[in-house]
């Protein structure tokens, strides 16, 4: 099992596609299983199996869901201790910190959490993190339809 990266469409800027490299394992022709949740590419989480497809609006189709939720946590400033504290809270409900991204504009922590813990537990964990740390905002990465950002995908039902 060789870990590689798959480039997933995250947005368009000035009409040009912008991609995010997400860790994955190749499972077939243009097919991958994600080994980490993305920070910006919408609609997927760690463990999901996808197929790259130019005919899809977002450049890939989901073949199989893993049962994981991707949560993205944004900070204006984030120390090493803040990262550890957030990870500890999420680990307490069975999730894990997949990584993050840092820039002059802010910081992003990316979590993978099994849906089996339930949305109530995920939202309580995010409320706890937000109450203790300088969180700007948090959001789900694979819960809402990318077309409108509010329609639940309902893959967990």
N, CA, C and O of each residue as an XYZ file, in Angstrom:
628
protein
N       0.856     -1.184      0.000
C       0.000      0.000      0.000
C       0.896      1.239      0.000
O       1.424      1.639      1.037
N       1.052      1.822     -1.150
C       1.892      2.999     -1.301
C       1.046      4.265     -1.236
O       0.118      4.455     -2.022
N       1.388      5.119     -0.286
C       0.665      6.391     -0.135
C       1.160      7.351     -1.208
O       2.365      7.500     -1.414
N       0.243      7.983     -1.871
C       0.545      8.985     -2.881
C      -0.329     10.197     -2.587
O      -0.877     10.309     -1.491
N      -0.464     11.079     -3.522
C      -1.376     12.217     -3.388
C      -2.276     12.254     -4.607
O      -1.862     11.943     -5.724
N      -3.511     12.640     -4.365
C      -4.446     12.863     -5.453
C      -4.817     14.343     -5.405
O      -5.042     14.896     -4.329
N      -4.878     14.973     -6.560
C      -5.217     16.397     -6.604
C      -6.714     16.539     -6.814
O      -7.259     16.123     -7.836
N      -7.378     17.146     -5.808
C      -8.829     17.332     -5.852
C      -9.151     18.800     -6.047
O      -8.527     19.676     -5.449
N     -10.128     19.051     -6.886
C     -10.567     20.417     -7.152
C     -11.146     21.022     -5.880
O     -12.018     20.430     -5.243
N     -10.662     22.197     -5.517
C     -11.213     22.864     -4.343
C     -11.948     24.138     -4.696
O     -12.838     24.557     -3.956
N     -11.599     24.771     -5.814
C     -12.265     26.015     -6.182
C     -11.771     26.472     -7.548
O     -10.892     25.855     -8.151
N     -12.354     27.562     -8.018
C     -11.879     28.248     -9.216
C     -11.597     29.699     -8.834
O     -12.401     30.338     -8.156
N     -10.468     30.203     -9.268
C     -10.128     31.604     -9.040
C      -9.795     32.207    -10.396
O      -8.919     31.722    -11.112
N     -10.513     33.273    -10.733
C     -10.370     33.905    -12.045
C     -10.540     32.895    -13.180
O      -9.851     32.969    -14.197
N     -11.468     31.951    -12.993
C     -11.763     30.961    -14.006
C     -10.786     29.804    -14.077
O     -10.954     28.902    -14.897
N      -9.764     29.817    -13.228
C      -8.762     28.754    -13.251
C      -8.983     27.811    -12.072
O      -9.231     28.262    -10.953
N      -8.893     26.494    -12.320
C      -9.091     25.541    -11.228
C      -7.930     25.571    -10.236
O      -6.766     25.708    -10.612
N      -8.284     25.440     -8.963
C      -7.298     25.364     -7.881
C      -7.463     23.987     -7.232
O      -8.573     23.589     -6.880
N      -6.358     23.270     -7.077
C      -6.400     21.904     -6.568
C      -5.727     21.799     -5.207
O      -4.842     22.583     -4.863
N      -6.174     20.809     -4.448
C      -5.561     20.475     -3.160
C      -5.008     19.057     -3.265
O      -5.703     18.145     -3.713
N      -3.767     18.878     -2.854
C      -3.167     17.543     -2.811
C      -3.604     16.865     -1.518
O      -3.357     17.378     -0.427
N      -4.257     15.708     -1.646
C      -4.779     14.962     -0.507
C      -4.109     13.585     -0.505
O      -4.030     12.941     -1.552
N      -3.624     13.121      0.659
C      -2.986     11.802      0.695
C      -3.991     10.695      0.362
O      -5.140     10.722      0.804
N      -3.529      9.723     -0.427
C      -4.425      8.661     -0.884
C      -3.625      7.428     -1.281
O      -2.404      7.470     -1.427
N      -4.352      6.333     -1.450
C      -3.799      5.093     -1.981
C      -4.515      4.826     -3.296
O      -5.744      4.873     -3.361
N      -3.755      4.548     -4.333
C      -4.353      4.228     -5.634
C      -4.973      2.834     -5.546
O      -4.326      1.881     -5.112
N      -6.242      2.730     -5.965
C      -6.948      1.442     -5.907
C      -7.314      0.916     -7.291
O      -7.790     -0.212     -7.414
N      -7.100      1.712     -8.326
C      -7.423      1.315     -9.693
C      -7.169      2.473    -10.631
O      -6.612      3.494    -10.228
N      -7.576      2.321    -11.883
C      -7.421      3.400    -12.858
C      -8.236      4.610    -12.415
O      -9.462      4.543    -12.335
N      -7.562      5.701    -12.132
C      -8.204      6.944    -11.678
C      -9.019      6.765    -10.401
O      -9.890      7.584    -10.107
N      -8.747      5.708     -9.638
C      -9.477      5.453     -8.396
C      -8.523      5.495     -7.215
O      -7.389      5.021     -7.283
N      -9.026      6.087     -6.112
C      -8.207      6.281     -4.923
C      -9.042      6.113     -3.662
O     -10.252      6.336     -3.665
N      -8.365      5.710     -2.569
C      -8.956      5.748     -1.238
C      -8.185      6.810     -0.455
O      -6.968      6.711     -0.298
N      -8.889      7.811      0.027
C      -8.233      8.905      0.747
C      -7.704      8.413      2.088
O      -8.399      7.700      2.812
N      -6.476      8.793      2.417
C      -5.886      8.407      3.695
C      -5.819      9.587      4.660
O      -5.279      9.473      5.761
N      -6.363     10.698      4.244
C      -6.486     11.885      5.086
C      -7.654     12.706      4.587
O      -7.992     12.658      3.405
N      -8.270     13.454      5.474
C      -9.356     14.339      5.056
C      -8.780     15.618      4.474
O      -7.734     16.084      4.926
N      -9.447     16.195      3.477
C      -8.951     17.427      2.855
C      -9.271     18.665      3.697
O     -10.180     18.661      4.526
N      -8.508     19.700      3.460
C      -8.773     20.971      4.121
C      -9.764     21.822      3.365
O     -10.509     22.591      3.972
N      -9.786     21.701      2.055
C     -10.644     22.561      1.242
C     -11.456     21.830      0.183
O     -12.542     22.291     -0.168
N     -10.977     20.724     -0.333
C     -11.720     19.987     -1.362
C     -13.026     19.484     -0.739
O     -13.000     18.837      0.308
N     -14.150     19.773     -1.364
C     -15.443     19.500     -0.727
C     -15.957     18.076     -0.903
O     -15.633     17.384     -1.869
N     -16.768     17.666      0.064
C     -17.591     16.480     -0.092
C     -17.001     15.146      0.283
O     -17.689     14.131      0.177
N     -15.737     15.099      0.723
C     -15.097     13.823      1.023
C     -14.375     13.870      2.363
O     -14.111     14.936      2.919
N     -14.064     12.667      2.863
C     -13.317     12.534      4.118
C     -12.366     11.349      3.996
O     -12.445     10.562      3.053
N     -11.489     11.241      4.943
C     -10.540     10.138      5.003
C     -11.283      8.802      4.895
O     -12.308      8.590      5.543
N     -10.747      7.917      4.068
C     -11.325      6.589      3.893
C     -12.288      6.481      2.733
O     -12.565      5.376      2.267
N     -12.811      7.611      2.247
C     -13.719      7.577      1.102
C     -12.968      7.085     -0.131
O     -11.788      7.380     -0.321
N     -13.674      6.333     -0.958
C     -13.110      5.868     -2.219
C     -13.716      6.700     -3.342
O     -14.934      6.849     -3.438
N     -12.842      7.238     -4.188
C     -13.279      8.142     -5.246
C     -12.714      7.718     -6.594
O     -11.763      6.942     -6.684
N     -13.333      8.254     -7.631
C     -12.828      8.080     -8.988
C     -12.742      9.460     -9.625
O     -13.727     10.198     -9.655
N     -11.575      9.805    -10.129
C     -11.423     11.072    -10.827
C     -12.228     11.014    -12.116
O     -12.180     10.020    -12.842
N     -12.967     12.080    -12.398
C     -13.818     12.098    -13.581
C     -14.038     13.527    -14.039
O     -14.588     14.345    -13.301
N     -13.610     13.828    -15.254
C     -13.785     15.171    -15.803
C     -15.254     15.500    -16.050
O     -15.613     16.671    -16.170
N     -16.101     14.485    -16.126
C     -17.525     14.730    -16.372
C     -18.261     15.185    -15.109
O     -19.403     15.639    -15.190
N     -17.624     15.067    -13.952
C     -18.230     15.509    -12.694
C     -17.898     16.981    -12.454
O     -16.792     17.432    -12.755
N     -18.847     17.716    -11.917
C     -18.672     19.144    -11.650
C     -17.462     19.411    -10.749
O     -16.739     20.386    -10.955
N     -17.240     18.546     -9.749
C     -16.121     18.760     -8.834
C     -14.893     17.925     -9.214
O     -13.899     17.923     -8.487
N     -14.956     17.218    -10.348
C     -13.788     16.506    -10.853
C     -13.623     15.086    -10.347
O     -12.691     14.392    -10.754
N     -14.511     14.639     -9.466
C     -14.447     13.267     -8.970
C     -15.831     12.817     -8.521
O     -16.705     13.627     -8.213
N     -15.998     11.504     -8.495
C     -17.255     10.927     -8.000
C     -16.906     10.010     -6.832
O     -15.855      9.369     -6.817
N     -17.791      9.962     -5.876
C     -17.584      9.127     -4.706
C     -18.112      7.729     -5.014
O     -19.278      7.553     -5.368
N     -17.236      6.746     -4.873
C     -17.611      5.358     -5.115
C     -18.124      4.696     -3.844
O     -19.070      3.909     -3.879
N     -17.485      5.026     -2.711
C     -17.857      4.414     -1.437
C     -17.499      5.359     -0.295
O     -16.389      5.888     -0.233
N     -18.449      5.560      0.600
C     -18.214      6.388      1.792
C     -17.574      5.540      2.886
O     -17.863      4.351      3.025
N     -16.708      6.172      3.646
C     -16.002      5.488      4.727
C     -16.751      5.517      6.051
O     -16.465      4.728      6.951
N     -17.711      6.430      6.166
C     -18.386      6.606      7.451
C     -17.698      7.636      8.320
O     -17.944      7.702      9.524
N     -16.835      8.441      7.718
C     -16.128      9.488      8.452
C     -16.631     10.871      8.060
O     -17.038     11.112      6.923
N     -16.588     11.765      9.032
C     -16.923     13.171      8.824
C     -15.619     13.961      8.823
O     -14.743     13.733      9.657
N     -15.500     14.881      7.891
C     -14.381     15.814      7.844
C     -14.821     17.107      8.529
O     -15.865     17.669      8.196
N     -14.021     17.572      9.485
C     -14.297     18.835     10.167
C     -13.078     19.736      9.990
O     -11.941     19.325     10.220
N     -13.342     20.966      9.578
C     -12.286     21.952      9.350
C     -12.432     23.058     10.388
O     -13.503     23.647     10.538
N     -11.355     23.329     11.095
C     -11.340     24.292     12.195
C     -10.365     25.412     11.846
O      -9.177     25.169     11.636
N     -10.878     26.644     11.786
C     -10.075     27.795     11.352
C      -9.716     28.686     12.538
O     -10.555     28.970     13.392
N      -8.453     29.124     12.576
C      -7.931     30.005     13.611
C      -7.265     31.214     12.952
O      -6.680     31.093     11.875
N      -7.352     32.367     13.594
C      -6.523     33.500     13.167
C      -5.097     33.273     13.640
O      -4.144     33.550     12.912
N      -4.953     32.768     14.858
C      -3.642     32.393     15.385
C      -3.800     31.061     16.093
O      -4.838     30.793     16.698
N      -2.768     30.223     16.018
C      -2.873     28.867     16.567
C      -1.490     28.405     16.999
O      -0.602     28.218     16.168
N      -1.312     28.222     18.301
C      -0.036     27.756     18.830
C       0.015     26.226     18.799
O      -0.992     25.565     18.546
N       1.180     25.690     19.055
C       1.335     24.237     19.155
C       0.444     23.695     20.271
O      -0.159     22.630     20.136
N       0.370     24.436     21.367
C      -0.470     24.018     22.493
C      -1.948     24.023     22.116
O      -2.702     23.150     22.546
N      -2.367     25.009     21.307
C      -3.751     25.058     20.837
C      -4.063     23.821     19.983
O      -5.127     23.218     20.119
N      -3.134     23.455     19.113
C      -3.323     22.264     18.276
C      -3.491     21.016     19.143
O      -4.377     20.194     18.913
N      -2.623     20.898     20.139
C      -2.691     19.738     21.020
C      -4.003     19.707     21.793
O      -4.606     18.644     21.941
N      -4.450     20.851     22.287
C      -5.694     20.914     23.052
C      -6.888     20.534     22.177
O      -7.757     19.777     22.609
N      -6.932     21.056     20.953
C      -8.027     20.720     20.036
C      -8.001     19.236     19.703
O      -9.043     18.582     19.698
N      -6.822     18.705     19.426
C      -6.704     17.282     19.099
C      -7.157     16.410     20.267
O      -7.815     15.391     20.054
N      -6.821     16.785     21.475
C      -7.210     16.010     22.655
C      -8.730     15.956     22.798
O      -9.286     14.905     23.116
N      -9.395     17.070     22.568
C     -10.865     17.108     22.661
C     -11.489     16.219     21.599
O     -12.422     15.470     21.888
N     -10.986     16.294     20.378
C     -11.539     15.482     19.285
C     -11.206     14.004     19.480
O     -12.036     13.142     19.193
N     -10.009     13.705     19.961
C      -9.637     12.310     20.217
C     -10.536     11.685     21.279
O     -10.791     10.481     21.240
N     -11.016     12.483     22.219
C     -11.887     11.978     23.291
C     -13.200     11.419     22.747
O     -13.842     10.605     23.411
N     -13.614     11.846     21.539
C     -14.844     11.301     20.940
C     -14.529     10.313     19.810
O     -15.427      9.894     19.079
N     -13.252      9.947     19.672
C     -12.883      8.949     18.673
C     -12.355      9.500     17.363
O     -12.121      8.748     16.418
N     -12.164     10.818     17.302
C     -11.652     11.435     16.085
C     -10.142     11.572     16.111
O      -9.481     11.167     17.067
N      -9.609     12.148     15.044
C      -8.157     12.376     14.993
C      -7.851     13.607     14.168
O      -8.615     13.996     13.284
N      -6.718     14.210     14.476
C      -6.201     15.339     13.718
C      -5.455     14.784     12.516
O      -4.460     14.075     12.673
N      -5.929     15.102     11.311
C      -5.280     14.629     10.088
C      -4.152     15.550      9.654
O      -3.241     15.124      8.945
N      -4.203     16.787     10.066
C      -3.167     17.722      9.658
C      -3.686     19.129      9.694
O      -4.683     19.432     10.349
N      -2.995     19.984      8.979
C      -3.393     21.376      8.955
C      -2.659     22.137      7.886
O      -1.806     21.604      7.176
N      -3.011     23.382      7.792
C      -2.386     24.269      6.821
C      -2.193     25.615      7.507
O      -3.089     26.115      8.186
N      -1.028     26.185      7.320
C      -0.703     27.476      7.922
C      -0.369     28.476      6.836
O       0.291     28.147      5.850
N      -0.832     29.702      7.027
C      -0.488     30.788      6.108
C      -0.522     32.092      6.893
O      -0.900     32.117      8.065
N      -0.128     33.159      6.241
C      -0.184     34.470      6.878
C      -1.621     34.876      7.189
O      -1.868     35.675      8.093
N      -2.574     34.315      6.425
C      -3.992     34.659      6.595
C      -4.633     33.922      7.766
O      -5.678     34.348      8.258
N      -4.029     32.826      8.222
C      -4.602     32.071      9.328
C      -4.155     30.624      9.317
O      -3.249     30.228      8.583
N      -4.819     29.856     10.151
C      -4.448     28.461     10.349
C      -5.692     27.581     10.236
O      -6.798     27.989     10.590
N      -5.484     26.367      9.734
C      -6.556     25.405      9.558
C      -6.121     24.079     10.159
O      -5.019     23.601      9.890
N      -6.989     23.484     10.976
C      -6.784     22.123     11.465
C      -7.854     21.259     10.819
O      -9.014     21.660     10.716
N      -7.455     20.064     10.383
C      -8.350     19.159      9.664
C      -8.518     17.889     10.493
O      -7.543     17.217     10.829
N      -9.781     17.571     10.820
C     -10.081     16.412     11.642
C     -10.917     15.398     10.887
O     -11.718     15.757     10.024
N     -10.727     14.128     11.217
C     -11.577     13.045     10.752
C     -12.239     12.444     11.978
O     -11.569     12.078     12.943
N     -13.580     12.344     11.930
C     -14.349     11.835     13.068
C     -15.355     10.819     12.543
O     -16.065     11.102     11.578
N     -15.432      9.635     13.164
C     -16.426      8.652     12.704
C     -17.851      9.169     12.919
O     -18.164      9.705     13.982
N     -18.704      9.010     11.923
C     -20.089      9.458     12.037
C     -20.811      8.690     13.142
O     -21.821      9.161     13.665
N     -20.310      7.532     13.492
C     -20.951      6.708     14.520
C     -21.018      7.409     15.876
O     -21.829      7.028     16.720
N     -20.177      8.432     16.104
C     -20.254      9.171     17.373
C     -21.459     10.098     17.390
O     -21.923     10.497     18.458
N     -21.969     10.444     16.213
C     -23.154     11.291     16.100
C     -22.823     12.770     15.996
O     -21.795     13.236     16.485
N     -23.727     13.495     15.342
C     -23.527     14.931     15.153
C     -23.544     15.689     16.476
O     -22.819     16.673     16.628
N     -24.349     15.255     17.426
C     -24.406     15.943     18.721
C     -23.028     15.948     19.394
O     -22.588     16.977     19.907
N     -22.350     14.790     19.388
C     -21.020     14.698     20.002
C     -20.001     15.543     19.238
O     -19.160     16.201     19.851
N     -20.070     15.529     17.909
C     -19.148     16.333     17.105
C     -19.362     17.814     17.395
O     -18.400     18.550     17.613
N     -20.609     18.249     17.398
C     -20.901     19.665     17.635
C     -20.556     20.089     19.059
O     -20.142     21.227     19.279
N     -20.722     19.192     20.027
C     -20.319     19.510     21.406
C     -18.803     19.636     21.508
O     -18.292     20.522     22.193
N     -18.086     18.744     20.821
C     -16.615     18.830     20.818
C     -16.156     20.149     20.200
O     -15.241     20.791     20.717
N     -16.787     20.556     19.098
C     -16.415     21.820     18.460
C     -16.787     23.009     19.344
O     -16.074     24.012     19.358
N     -17.887     22.912     20.075
C     -18.251     23.972     21.023
C     -17.216     24.047     22.137
O     -16.845     25.142     22.558
N     -16.741     22.896     22.625
C     -15.714     22.876     23.670
C     -14.409     23.487     23.172
O     -13.783     24.288     23.866
N     -14.006     23.102     21.960
C     -12.779     23.665     21.378
C     -12.933     25.180     21.230
O     -12.030     25.938     21.583
N     -14.076     25.612     20.711
C     -14.317     27.046     20.481
C     -14.356     27.846     21.775
O     -13.961     29.012     21.794
N     -14.828     27.235     22.856
C     -14.889     27.923     24.144
C     -13.501     28.073     24.777
O     -13.258     29.019     25.526
N     -12.600     27.146     24.476
C     -11.271     27.136     25.106
C     -10.175     27.801     24.287
O      -9.172     28.255     24.836
N     -10.369     27.857     22.971
C      -9.297     28.297     22.080
C      -9.768     29.429     21.177
O     -10.971     29.628     21.010
N      -8.823     30.178     20.589
C      -9.185     31.320     19.733
C      -9.647     30.895     18.330
O      -9.026     31.249     17.327
N     -10.739     30.135     18.279
C     -11.277     29.627     17.022
C     -12.003     30.746     16.292
O     -12.794     31.477     16.889
N     -11.732     30.874     14.999
C     -12.457     31.826     14.158
C     -13.801     31.218     13.762
O     -14.848     31.843     13.930
N     -13.760     29.973     13.228
C     -14.979     29.247     12.872
C     -14.612     27.802     12.585
O     -13.440     27.462     12.425
N     -15.628     26.964     12.522
C     -15.427     25.588     12.105
C     -16.542     25.213     11.142
O     -17.604     25.835     11.117
N     -16.274     24.167     10.339
C     -17.291     23.729      9.392
C     -17.091     22.265      9.036
O     -16.004     21.705      9.181
N     -18.175     21.666      8.565
C     -18.100     20.304      8.050
C     -17.584     20.357      6.618
O     -17.924     21.265      5.860
N     -16.763     19.380      6.254
C     -16.246     19.323      4.896
C     -17.024     18.414      3.968
O     -16.940     18.553      2.748
N     -17.795     17.469      4.540
C     -18.481     16.497      3.680
C     -19.912     16.202      4.137
O     -20.406     15.087      3.966
N     -20.559     17.188      4.707
C     -21.924     16.998      5.211
C     -22.963     17.682      4.328
O     -24.089     17.199      4.207
N     -22.591     18.808      3.709
C     -23.538     19.574      2.902
C     -23.170     19.537      1.425
O     -21.995     19.445      1.066
N     -24.185     19.610      0.576
C     -24.009     19.610     -0.865
C     -23.188     20.830     -1.283
O     -23.431     21.941     -0.814
N     -22.225     20.612     -2.162
C     -21.360     21.709     -2.599
C     -22.087     22.708     -3.496
O     -21.599     23.820     -3.698
N     -23.237     22.332     -4.030
C     -23.976     23.257     -4.899
C     -24.508     24.454     -4.127
O     -24.465     25.582     -4.618
N     -25.018     24.208     -2.903
C     -25.619     25.311     -2.148
C     -25.046     25.470     -0.736
O     -25.278     26.495     -0.094
N     -24.314     24.488     -0.250
C     -23.706     24.583      1.070
C     -24.658     24.406      2.244
O     -24.237     24.534      3.394
N     -25.924     24.116      1.987
C     -26.887     23.956      3.086
C     -27.697     22.656      3.019
O     -28.234     22.216      4.035
N     -27.790     22.048      1.856
C     -28.559     20.821      1.728
C     -27.736     19.638      2.236
O     -26.662     19.364      1.702
N     -28.227     18.929      3.265
C     -27.470     17.777      3.773
C     -27.313     16.701      2.706
O     -28.245     16.428      1.950
N     -26.138     16.094      2.649
C     -25.890     15.008      1.702
C     -26.578     13.716      2.139
O     -26.899     12.867      1.307
N     -26.798     13.572      3.431
C     -27.499     12.409      4.006
C     -26.834     11.074      3.716
O     -27.515     10.050      3.763
N     -25.555     11.031      3.422
C     -24.870      9.766      3.181
C     -24.833      8.897      4.427
O     -24.626      7.689      4.314
N     -25.026      9.463      5.603
C     -24.936      8.748      6.879
C     -26.241      8.024      7.236
O     -26.269      7.235      8.180
N     -27.315      8.286      6.489
C     -28.593      7.645      6.799
C     -28.629      6.196      6.334
O     -29.636      5.513      6.520
